[in-house]
């Protein structure tokens, strides 16, 4: 007889009691028996979010063995992969092993289906039995292990027309282009900071699609290396090199290319700290900044904007909005450029 579980997964919280799984310090990752509203999956690959994986690699000196040890220590200590320094996790792809009795007839899944989790590893009970391979440049880690999804968790079946590792990569950041779809309006000037990255290029594509021919998409890249990925993108109007953590230098660069008008919308996809004020300064008054990066300090952003007298709307990068998985997968199907580039990167 399976025990009933809470829809939001609080039955898995060990400490502190009374909180949800994401802010919880430790969760139960013993999967000997699952609750009646859980989905147990055999995990194939973890996609660690960019801010977390960058931090782990930096701490490990880019040594794969030390990266593996750090990840195993995190899961052993917390029962989930929540980087204690960034507070973020990632997502996984896996194969459905067991479905709780209360869910079997109402979620459209069956044993053996391959799915991608669309909720953060920072709240997902996870057990890693062993790490098979670390893809240092892809932020992906092949493992043997298991995880459970809750009744409220969101997921997507792996489509047949794309490689699994590609699906995992783009669905990990599906919230970004979906939010851009809501934010950008025809004629907007949009700056995407961290434009060469996985979420950045997806945001550039969707921004241009919404801004249209009368709008402009400015791709901001950190260095010359790899700039050709944005220079060659047919949906980028202009690319510039600028360090997001050097706010005044970035402002000067954007002032030059916009004749001092700045940007209606700014999308920050950088995966490092102290990049808030660069995004704030290049935004027009009454404009909007979307902080997708989990490296963002929202205290620095809010108080920094106040300190420089910027009347702008700042939006937290919620990784979920309705239809985000479908929108992002269709985006890949629409853009031959992105499909080719991301296939080379992630497959």
Beta strands, then each sheet from edge to edge (+ up, - down):
strand 1: 13-15
strand 2: 26-27
strand 3: 39-48
strand 4: 90-99
strand 5: 114-117
strand 6: 126-135
strand 7: 140-149
strand 8: 155-157
strand 9: 189-193
strand 10: 216-221
strand 11: 238-241
strand 12: 263-268
strand 13: 283-291
strand 14: 313-316
sheet 1: 1+ 2-
sheet 2: 6+ 7- 3+ 4- 5+ 8-
sheet 3: 11+ 10+ 9+ 12+ 13+ 14+
end
